[in-house]
Amino acid sequence: MARRRKGKGSIDAPHMDERWAVSYLDMMTVLFLTFVVLFSMSSIDAGKYEQLKNSLAKGFGQEETELDDRVAGIEAMQDGPDPDEQNPASAEEPGVPQTAGEKLEDIQAGVQANLTRSGQERAVEFDHVNGALVIRILSGETMFDPDDASLSDSATTLLAGITPVIESEGGSVAVEGHADYRQPLNYESNWELSADRAVQVVRHMVDAQGFPPELASATGFGSTRPMEGQRDMLDRNRRVDIVVQTQDDAGADAGADAGAGGDAVEEADET
């Protein structure tokens, strides 16, 4: 019997091995699921995450799963209130009142700026003593002539740069007048001369610049408190000290009392 030859269309022709396609499909399925999980985790919704978690758990034969701590942390950050929205004061606290020390710092900065503009910044020294700001106006030719309590033109300009700043911060002033050790000709003693100098400064602040009179006081110390180590420098001891306190610090009386301010200046002179 003749043998039948196998041609190209024979059903007995060998087929290529296609088992690799199964592994390839498995790999693609795993990759697809991985990206789906990653995508879903990028914007976590608590309810959808629970459904996905349970579906995956059942698919892998696990009945109960526990929420990953890291995912829980992400969820908490997304669902929880913004700390700054929950407590706006932590981000910005415009309503917090200034302390007495901060007010005094603002007064000093404001006075320095005004005197710098008028070219008189060297006529004043600042000191902080016992919770008060001491604005020490060294005379020379700035405030008073020898044996005189009349304010010079430069003195009124100087006070114009000081008074509004103190008033804007709600401060009180205790003005302390001083004199050098020489016997005055137009006054019975340096006590009257120094007191008159302090009174002239207060009157100008109140009458000419509108400073509240109930927040001002004047005291004279004669020649008893010269600048430390500068007793013979007559122009530096012919001076006025403006002791500034905020109303919060002043407590009771605005001028209560000039002696307290004097003690502050005395300590300042000793430092």
Residue pairs with C-beta under 8 A, 6 or more apart in sequence:
6 12
6 13
37 52
37 56
40 48
40 49
40 52
41 49
41 71
41 74
44 71
44 74
44 75
44 78
46 75
46 79
49 71
49 75
53 65
53 67
54 65
56 65
57 63
57 64
57 65
83 90
84 90
84 91
89 95
89 96
98 106
99 248
100 131
100 245
100 246
100 248
100 249
101 131
103 169
103 170
103 171
103 246
103 248
104 128
104 132
104 133
104 171
104 244
104 246
106 169
107 133
107 165
107 166
107 169
107 171
107 244
108 126
108 133
108 135
110 165
110 168
110 169
111 124
111 126
111 135
111 161
111 162
111 165
111 166
112 121
112 126
114 160
114 161
114 162
114 165
115 121
115 123
115 124
115 158
115 161
115 162
117 161
118 157
118 158
118 161
120 142
120 154
120 157
120 158
120 161
123 137
123 138
123 140
123 142
123 154
123 158
124 135
124 136
124 137
124 138
124 158
124 162
125 135
125 136
125 138
126 133
126 134
126 135
126 136
127 133
127 134
127 136
127 268
127 271
128 134
129 264
129 265
129 267
129 268
130 260
130 263
130 264
130 267
131 245
131 249
132 243
132 244
132 245
132 249
132 261
132 264
133 243
133 244
133 245
134 241
134 242
134 243
134 244
134 261
134 264
134 265
134 268
135 162
135 241
135 242
135 243
135 244
136 239
136 241
136 242
136 265
136 268
137 143
137 155
137 158
137 239
137 240
137 241
137 242
138 235
138 236
138 239
139 235
139 236
139 238
139 239
139 240
140 235
140 236
141 152
141 154
141 235
142 152
142 154
142 155
142 158
143 151
143 152
143 154
143 155
143 158
143 197
143 238
143 239
143 240
144 150
144 151
144 152
144 155
144 197
144 238
145 152
146 180
146 182
146 234
146 238
147 184
147 185
147 186
147 187
147 193
148 186
149 177
149 193
149 196
149 197
149 199
149 200
150 200
151 159
151 200
151 201
151 204
155 201
155 204
156 204
156 208
159 201
159 204
159 205
159 209
160 209
162 242
163 205
163 209
163 211
164 209
166 173
166 211
166 242
166 244
167 210
167 211
167 212
169 246
170 246
170 247
171 215
171 244
171 245
171 246
171 247
172 215
172 216
172 244
172 245
172 246
172 247
172 250
172 254
172 255
173 202
173 205
173 211
173 215
173 216
173 217
173 242
173 243
173 244
173 254
174 216
174 217
174 218
174 219
174 242
174 243
174 245
174 255
174 257
174 258
174 260
174 261
174 262
175 198
175 201
175 202
175 205
175 216
175 217
175 218
175 219
175 240
175 241
175 242
175 243
175 258
176 198
176 218
176 219
176 220
176 221
176 240
176 241
176 242
176 243
176 258
176 261
176 262
176 265
177 193
177 194
177 195
177 196
177 197
177 198
177 199
177 201
177 218
177 219
177 220
177 221
177 240
178 194
178 197
178 220
178 221
178 222
178 223
178 225
178 226
178 237
178 238
178 239
178 240
178 241
179 190
179 193
179 194
179 197
179 222
179 223
179 237
179 238
180 190
180 223
180 226
180 234
180 235
180 237
180 238
181 190
181 223
181 226
181 231
181 234
181 237
182 234
183 189
183 190
184 190
184 192
184 193
186 193
187 193
187 196
189 222
190 222
190 223
191 220
191 222
192 220
193 220
193 222
194 220
194 221
194 222
194 223
195 218
195 219
195 220
196 220
197 220
197 240
198 218
198 219
198 220
198 240
199 218
201 218
201 240
201 242
202 216
202 217
202 218
205 211
205 216
206 212
206 213
206 216
212 254
214 254
215 247
215 254
215 255
216 254
216 255
217 254
217 255
217 257
217 258
218 258
219 258
219 259
219 261
219 262
221 262
223 237
225 262
225 265
225 266
225 269
226 237
226 269
227 233
227 236
227 237
227 239
227 269
228 269
228 270
228 271
230 236
230 237
231 237
241 261
241 265
243 258
243 261
243 264
243 265
247 254
250 256
